[in-house]
Every structure is written in C-alpha cells, then in structure tokens.
C-alpha cells in the first residue's frame, strides 16, 4: 500500500480556491470545442458542401472513445498528473494549430484545409479522453463540490463561447471579412483559456492544502496514481509490501460497473439524446425564422446557459435528486423530445424551439451533476478513481452514439453530401 507522510492539523484550507481551479479546468476541457461549435456560421460559409458541424462533431468521438477505453483499462498504473497535463497541453497545441491553419490558408475552403481541420479535431478527441477521465478520477475521491465545479466549468465553457461569439459576430458584422475576424478572435481567447488550464493544474492546484489532504488520504488507501502530484507538493510516499493485500480488497472495474449499471445507462442515454440534437440539428434542420442567420447561434446559446444554470441546482441538497430509479426514468423520458423537436422544427415558431432547447439544457446539466456526484459515494480512493474513468467512458460512449444518430435527421433531405 502507498502511505503518504502528511500531517493534517485543524481545518484544511483552500476549498474556495480549489473550486475556482476546478471550474477553470472544466472550462479548459471544452472551451475550444464549444467555440468551434458556435463558429458553425463561419464554417458553413467556408465549407458549405461538407456538413462541417456534424462532421467535426463526429470526427473526434471515435478517437476520444478508444483513447478513453485504453486509459480506463490502465488507469491504476497511469500518473494522474502526467495524464492531465498531457491532455491540456494537446488542447492548447491543437487550438494553436486551428488558428495557424486558418491564417496560413487565409480562410480558404476546399477539401485540403477541411481534411486538415478534421485531423486537428481528432487530436481534440484524444485530449478530451486524457482530461475527462483523468480529472473525473482525480476529483472523485475529493470533495463532491470539486467535481460539481468541474462540470460547472464544462457547462460554462459553452455559455462563454457563445457570449464571445455573439459579441464578435456583432462587433465585426459590418467590417470586411467580419465573420472570419470574429472566428479568429474567438479561437484566440479559447487558446488563452487552454494555456491557463495547463498552468493552474501544473503549478497551483497540487499545492493547495485541501488538495494535498485528499490526495494523501487516497494514497493511504492504496492509490498509486497520485504519487507525482504529492511529490510536486513536497510530500513523500513509501511503497509497502501490503499493496498485494490492497489489490485483493479493491473492487475491479467490472464489479464497479455492475454495481452502478443503472447510473451508467442513465448517463449514456442522457448524452445520446442531447448529442443527437445538438449541434447538427440546431444548425441544419430548424429552418429559417425571424432571427435569420443568428437563429442557430441563439439556440446554442440558450442551451448552454440553461445547461450551466442546471449544473448548479444540485448545490442545494433539497433539490438534489439521489434516487437511482428516478434518474434512470428521467433520462429515458427525455427521448420524448425527439418527436417534439421534429414537430416544432416543421410546424412551430422559434419561441417553441427555444423552449424545447431550454429544457434540453436544463435536464442535461442537472442529470450529469447528480450522477457524477452520486456514483463515487461510499468507495475508497482507488475505486473512486476507477469510477471517475468509467463515468467518462459512459459519457463519451453516449456522445458517440448521439452524434451518429444525429445523421438520421438528414434522411429524406434533397441535399447531397
């Protein structure tokens, strides 16, 4: 067993600072991807024949899922610090490459730049796999509010990306190449947040007292993945012969999955439904309305704002749902939104569509936080780390199936790919 030599006396401090860092880490894990979703109007102008939003969304998913599967299998032997720093570094580098590609090609369309963009987007998938499972596992044995802040940062990344895009679109609307200028400025801002995530995770987060306390506690329970983080914080660990006994006592991934199969199914279904509608359907299948070319961006913004709001509802214990059956039934009932979206897109006004998108965001954020904070309860550090990785695997599996099913909306349409 790994025993960390750390003394904790009195009240462990640093909780508010740790929550802020977790929020920044959540922001950095999806800010660029969300930014590129909100740039759909720009990409549809540059690549009008290639369904850019739908294709880019699905391109990174197989890479994310396969990488997550591999990392989840070997999670007990992978340094959490190296995994997360690798993921955020890839995010930062890929964001820079998207900027570089657009500047180098002067915003030209064509199959060459499109393939280059898809290749970079695949690297986002690998980065997402490193970060989503790594941070989820890292925070699962800490205070539940940390992982809630991380998810809050993820949902906020969408709202912030939309706010940036709305501002840049309005500011550059009447200038020459205004759409492209706004897109480049949006990408530059998201690249800054990626760099910020690398820096705060590498140099600030591991030195917070409360983080050192939780990692030391996880280490004393047999977690070997935190050794590098504890070393950075100046805490020494010792390897003991008792690790064999600890391995025997520790529940394996298969048993943990079976114990939480209802949560796995609920999280999977939540993201299957959400990603079958967002963002492809909102960009391509909602028709023309009074808002004109602003309509898809407004819908994406409404989704992200409601997703962000709902992720903080479970902070209040009286509003947090912990019923396993209730969470599963709710995730299943959301599939009634599919015919509702279809009918509204065909016959309804934009107000009804905004209402449906609002419910989509509210239910997605709420279910995600409830499941993520409920699953690790009652387990020891190493098992909580495994569960964090499994949660990421279930989520990404749902996303892949969702974006794949999203192509069914195109059946019967006259446009050819």
Phi, psi and omega in degrees: 000148178268122181246121179269133177271097180216138179255128178239110181241138179070208184276127178284127185255166176106007182297312179300318179296320179295322179295322177295316179297317179299322177298315179297320180295321175295320178300313182291340183282344181218002186299318181290318179298315178295323177299319181288332172295315182290343177273017181304322180298323179290314182291329176290335175283321182282320182237066188293341185260359192245017180044057190303316183295315180293316183292312181298324180294322183274337183299316187280344186294313179300320178295318179296316184291315180296315179296320178295320179299315179294314181293324178294325180293323183254016188302327183291343183249005183253130177297122179300321181298310181294324180296311184289321178294323176298315181298311181292327177294320177295320177302312181297313181297317181294322177298319177296322181293323177298315176299314182297318180299315181294319180292319182294326181264000182057033178071022181286150176271207180100166186289327181298301178300328180293317177296320177299318179295319179296322179296315178297321180297327177297324178292330173299323179298317179295317178299319179299321179296317179298313188282312187300310179288322182294311180291319179300316178294320182296319184273346184293333179261011176254197180296133180305332180292339178292313181289330175294321177293323178297313178295324175300322177294321177299312181292324178293331180300323177292317180294318180293318178301318179294318179298316178298316182292321178297318180295311183294324179296318179290316185295320183261009188303321186260002180268162180293133184055035184299323181298318181288319179300316179296320180295318180294320178295320177300315179296321180297319180293317179294326177297322177299317180295327177295317178295320179299321179297318178300314186291314183291325179288323184286319192245338187251311186303312184294344184265357177290138185302316184291327177291318177298322180297310182293322179290324176294321178296316179296322179296320180293339178268000174113003180284122180264350186284348185261003186301316182294321179294319179293325179295320177297325180278359178084022180251127181272146176237151179237134176275129181243157181295341185291358183298330178297319178295318180299320179297325179290324182282335185286135177285137179282169182299322181295315180293322178296321178296315181295325179289338183236028185296329179291321176294320179300315181294319180296315180293319178301310182294325179303315184275336172299312182293312184299312184281348173285344180251321185254132358260349189304310181300320183292332180273326191249341192236009183264358175079186181256135181223185185299332180285349177061227183288349176279344188303307180300320181294323176296318179296316178298320180295316179300316178301311185293324178293315180291326176297318179294314181300314184291335179291344179256355178299318181293356175302325178276116186304326181291343181254359181272126182267123180242010178284117181298315180294320181297318179296320180293315180297320180296317179295326177290320183294337180296342180291348172293344178292336182298305176296328180296317178294320181298311181295319181293319179296327184274322187237341189271169177270170184295333179297318178293323179294318178299321178297315179296317180296324178298315179293323178302314180291316181300314182289324181295308181296318182295312181296320181299311182294317180301315182290315183296325181273340183274321187301313185287352184300136174087002180250163177274168185312305181299322179290323178294323177296317177298316180296323177299319177292322179293322177300317178297322179295316179296318180296311182293329175297317178296320179297315180299313179295320181298310181292332176291315178293336179300336179290342179296336178297338183276350181299134178087356178277152187281338183291141177257142179288000000 
